[in-house]
């Protein structure tokens, strides 16, 4: 069982269950935010499927399924890149062409990021929590770029959305992290100077985007989620 799987065992029903504490997931709390861009994306993917292959997608049900299929393809790309990130963060970066040929341009973009920024890992794929504000989540990467400490999120999209910045500011304001698998004691959260998203869009390049969203907005969303789901 991978470290990723072990961490996921902590999360169920939109909450993390950590040492007797039930804490709302950062991503679950963020779902209280309306995301019209996702609606537009879904509509566009459905329309593209119909235009590209009207004989296959000749019913409403099939057209809707096309959106789910393309969403699944995007998720697979994300998994491939995160596999590479996780292996690198553990100090075991695979040799060139580690990913399937379909993802080679994403791999090229990630390797260009490594050469350009020379990041040094402190922690990767670790669970964070804030007991004061009652939330928890799992972060891609914490480490140093030069002399400053960053939290980085790796995305295979072409743009950064504001809700991604809200997730990162929640991670930045965590009080503790667990540096190992389940059962490892939590330790104080290190001081984080910046948060950023590394975009790897699949054209052999990368883009580095600093993000700095207000923590109060995330906390407000968390309160909205609590209100919406309360009986």
C-alpha positions as CSV (number, residue, x, y, z in Angstrom):
1,X,0.0,0.0,0.0
2,X,1.4,3.4,-1.0
3,X,1.8,6.4,1.3
4,X,-0.9,8.1,-0.7
5,X,-3.3,5.2,0.1
6,X,-2.5,5.3,3.8
7,X,-3.2,9.0,4.0
8,X,-6.5,8.6,2.2
9,X,-7.7,6.1,4.9
10,X,-7.9,9.1,7.2
11,X,-10.5,10.8,5.0
12,X,-14.1,9.8,4.6
13,X,-17.4,11.6,4.1
14,X,-15.7,14.9,3.4
15,X,-13.8,14.8,6.8
16,X,-10.5,13.7,8.2
17,X,-10.6,11.5,11.2
18,X,-7.3,12.2,13.1
19,X,-6.6,10.9,16.6
20,X,-10.3,11.2,17.6
21,X,-10.8,14.5,15.9
22,X,-13.3,14.9,13.1
23,X,-12.1,17.8,10.9
24,X,-13.6,19.1,7.7
25,X,-11.5,18.5,4.6
26,X,-10.1,21.7,3.0
27,X,-11.4,20.6,-0.4
28,X,-14.9,19.8,1.0
29,X,-15.1,23.2,2.7
30,X,-14.1,24.8,-0.6
31,X,-17.0,23.2,-2.4
32,X,-19.2,25.9,-0.8
33,X,-17.8,28.2,-3.5
34,X,-19.8,28.5,-6.7
35,X,-17.5,27.5,-9.7
36,X,-19.2,28.7,-12.9
37,X,-16.0,28.0,-14.9
38,X,-16.5,24.3,-14.2
39,X,-20.1,24.5,-15.6
40,X,-18.8,26.2,-18.7
41,X,-16.1,23.6,-19.1
42,X,-18.5,20.8,-18.8
43,X,-20.9,22.3,-21.4
44,X,-17.9,22.9,-23.7
45,X,-16.7,19.3,-23.4
46,X,-20.2,17.9,-24.1
47,X,-20.5,20.2,-27.2
48,X,-17.1,19.2,-28.5
49,X,-17.9,15.5,-28.2
50,X,-21.0,16.0,-30.3
51,X,-19.3,18.1,-32.9
52,X,-16.3,15.7,-33.1
53,X,-18.4,12.5,-33.3
54,X,-22.1,13.1,-33.8
55,X,-22.7,9.4,-34.6
56,X,-21.4,8.1,-31.3
57,X,-22.9,10.9,-29.2
58,X,-26.4,10.8,-30.7
59,X,-28.4,10.9,-27.5
60,X,-28.5,13.2,-24.5
61,X,-27.3,10.4,-22.2
62,X,-24.3,9.7,-24.4
63,X,-23.4,13.4,-24.6
64,X,-23.5,13.7,-20.8
65,X,-21.3,10.6,-20.5
66,X,-18.7,12.3,-22.8
67,X,-18.2,15.0,-20.2
68,X,-17.6,12.4,-17.5
69,X,-15.1,10.6,-19.8
70,X,-13.1,13.8,-20.5
71,X,-13.1,14.6,-16.8
72,X,-11.7,11.1,-16.2
73,X,-9.0,11.7,-18.8
74,X,-8.0,14.9,-17.0
75,X,-7.8,13.1,-13.7
76,X,-5.5,10.4,-15.3
77,X,-3.2,13.1,-16.5
78,X,-3.1,14.6,-13.0
79,X,-2.3,11.2,-11.5
80,X,0.5,10.6,-13.9
81,X,2.2,14.0,-13.1
82,X,1.6,13.5,-9.3
83,X,3.3,10.1,-9.5
84,X,6.3,11.8,-10.9
85,X,6.2,14.6,-8.3
86,X,5.9,12.0,-5.5
87,X,8.8,10.0,-6.7
88,X,11.0,13.0,-7.1
89,X,10.1,14.3,-3.7
90,X,11.1,11.0,-2.2
91,X,14.5,11.3,-3.9
92,X,13.8,8.6,-6.5
93,X,13.1,10.6,-9.6
94,X,12.6,8.0,-12.4
95,X,14.8,8.2,-15.5
96,X,13.7,10.1,-18.6
97,X,10.5,8.9,-20.2
98,X,9.1,7.4,-17.0
99,X,5.5,8.2,-18.0
100,X,3.5,6.7,-20.8
101,X,4.1,8.4,-24.2
102,X,0.7,10.2,-24.0
103,X,2.1,12.1,-21.0
104,X,5.6,12.8,-22.3
105,X,5.0,16.5,-22.8
106,X,3.8,16.8,-19.2
107,X,6.9,15.0,-18.0
108,X,9.1,17.4,-20.0
109,X,7.3,20.4,-18.4
110,X,7.9,19.0,-14.9
111,X,11.6,18.3,-15.6
112,X,12.0,21.9,-16.9
113,X,10.5,23.2,-13.7
114,X,13.1,21.2,-11.7
115,X,16.0,22.5,-13.7
116,X,14.8,26.1,-13.5
117,X,14.0,26.3,-9.8
118,X,16.1,23.5,-8.2
119,X,13.6,23.0,-5.4
120,X,14.5,21.2,-2.2
121,X,11.9,19.0,-0.5
122,X,11.0,19.2,3.2
123,X,7.7,17.3,3.1
124,X,5.5,15.8,0.4
125,X,2.0,14.3,0.5
126,X,1.6,15.0,4.1
127,X,-1.6,15.6,6.2
128,X,-2.0,19.0,7.8
129,X,-4.5,20.1,10.3
130,X,-5.7,23.2,12.2
131,X,-7.4,22.3,15.4
132,X,-8.4,25.9,16.2
133,X,-10.5,26.2,13.0
134,X,-11.3,22.5,12.7
135,X,-10.1,21.6,9.3
136,X,-7.4,19.3,7.7
137,X,-6.0,18.4,4.3
138,X,-3.2,16.9,2.4
139,X,-0.6,19.0,0.6
140,X,1.4,18.1,-2.5
141,X,4.8,19.6,-1.4
142,X,6.5,21.8,1.1
143,X,10.1,22.8,0.6
144,X,12.5,25.5,-0.3
145,X,13.1,27.6,-3.4
146,X,16.3,29.5,-2.7
147,X,16.2,30.7,0.8
148,X,12.4,30.8,1.2
149,X,9.9,28.1,2.1
150,X,7.0,27.4,-0.3
151,X,3.9,25.2,-0.5
152,X,3.5,24.1,-4.1
153,X,0.5,22.6,-5.9
154,X,1.1,20.9,-9.2
155,X,-1.7,21.2,-11.8
156,X,-2.0,20.0,-15.4
157,X,-4.4,22.8,-16.3
158,X,-3.6,25.9,-18.2
159,X,-4.8,28.4,-15.6
160,X,-5.0,29.0,-11.9
161,X,-8.4,29.4,-10.3
162,X,-9.0,31.4,-7.1
163,X,-10.3,28.4,-5.2
164,X,-6.9,26.7,-5.7
165,X,-5.4,29.7,-3.9
166,X,-7.9,29.3,-1.1
167,X,-6.9,25.7,-0.6
168,X,-3.2,26.7,-0.4
169,X,-3.8,29.5,2.1
170,X,-5.6,27.0,4.3
171,X,-2.6,24.7,4.1
172,X,-0.3,27.6,4.9
173,X,-2.2,28.4,8.0
174,X,-2.3,24.8,9.3
175,X,-1.0,24.4,12.9
176,X,0.5,20.9,12.6
177,X,1.6,18.4,10.0
178,X,2.1,14.7,10.1
179,X,5.6,13.9,8.6
180,X,4.9,10.2,8.0
181,X,2.1,7.7,7.6
182,X,-0.8,7.1,9.9
183,X,0.4,6.7,13.5
184,X,3.3,9.2,13.1
185,X,2.9,12.0,15.7
186,X,2.0,15.4,14.4
187,X,4.6,18.2,14.7
188,X,4.3,22.0,14.5
189,X,3.8,23.4,11.0
190,X,6.9,25.1,9.7
191,X,6.7,28.8,8.7
192,X,5.8,29.1,5.1
193,X,6.7,32.2,3.2
194,X,4.8,31.7,0.0
195,X,2.3,29.5,-1.8
196,X,2.3,28.9,-5.6
197,X,0.8,26.7,-8.3
198,X,3.1,25.0,-10.9
199,X,1.1,24.7,-14.1
200,X,2.1,21.8,-16.4
201,X,-0.3,22.2,-19.4
202,X,1.1,19.4,-21.5
203,X,2.9,21.3,-24.2
204,X,6.4,20.7,-22.8
205,X,6.5,23.9,-20.7
206,X,5.5,24.9,-17.2
207,X,4.3,28.1,-15.6
208,X,5.0,29.2,-12.0
209,X,2.1,31.2,-10.5
210,X,2.3,32.8,-7.0
211,X,-1.0,32.9,-5.2
212,X,-2.0,34.8,-2.1
213,X,-5.7,34.5,-1.3
214,X,-7.1,35.8,2.0
215,X,-7.4,33.2,4.8
216,X,-10.6,34.8,6.1
217,X,-12.4,33.9,2.8
218,X,-11.5,30.3,3.3
219,X,-12.8,30.4,6.9
220,X,-16.0,32.0,5.6
221,X,-16.5,29.2,3.1
222,X,-15.9,26.6,5.8
223,X,-18.7,28.3,7.9
224,X,-21.0,28.3,4.8
225,X,-20.3,24.6,4.3
226,X,-21.1,23.9,7.9
227,X,-24.3,25.8,7.7
228,X,-25.4,24.2,4.4
229,X,-24.8,20.6,5.7
230,X,-26.2,21.1,9.2
231,X,-29.6,19.5,9.9
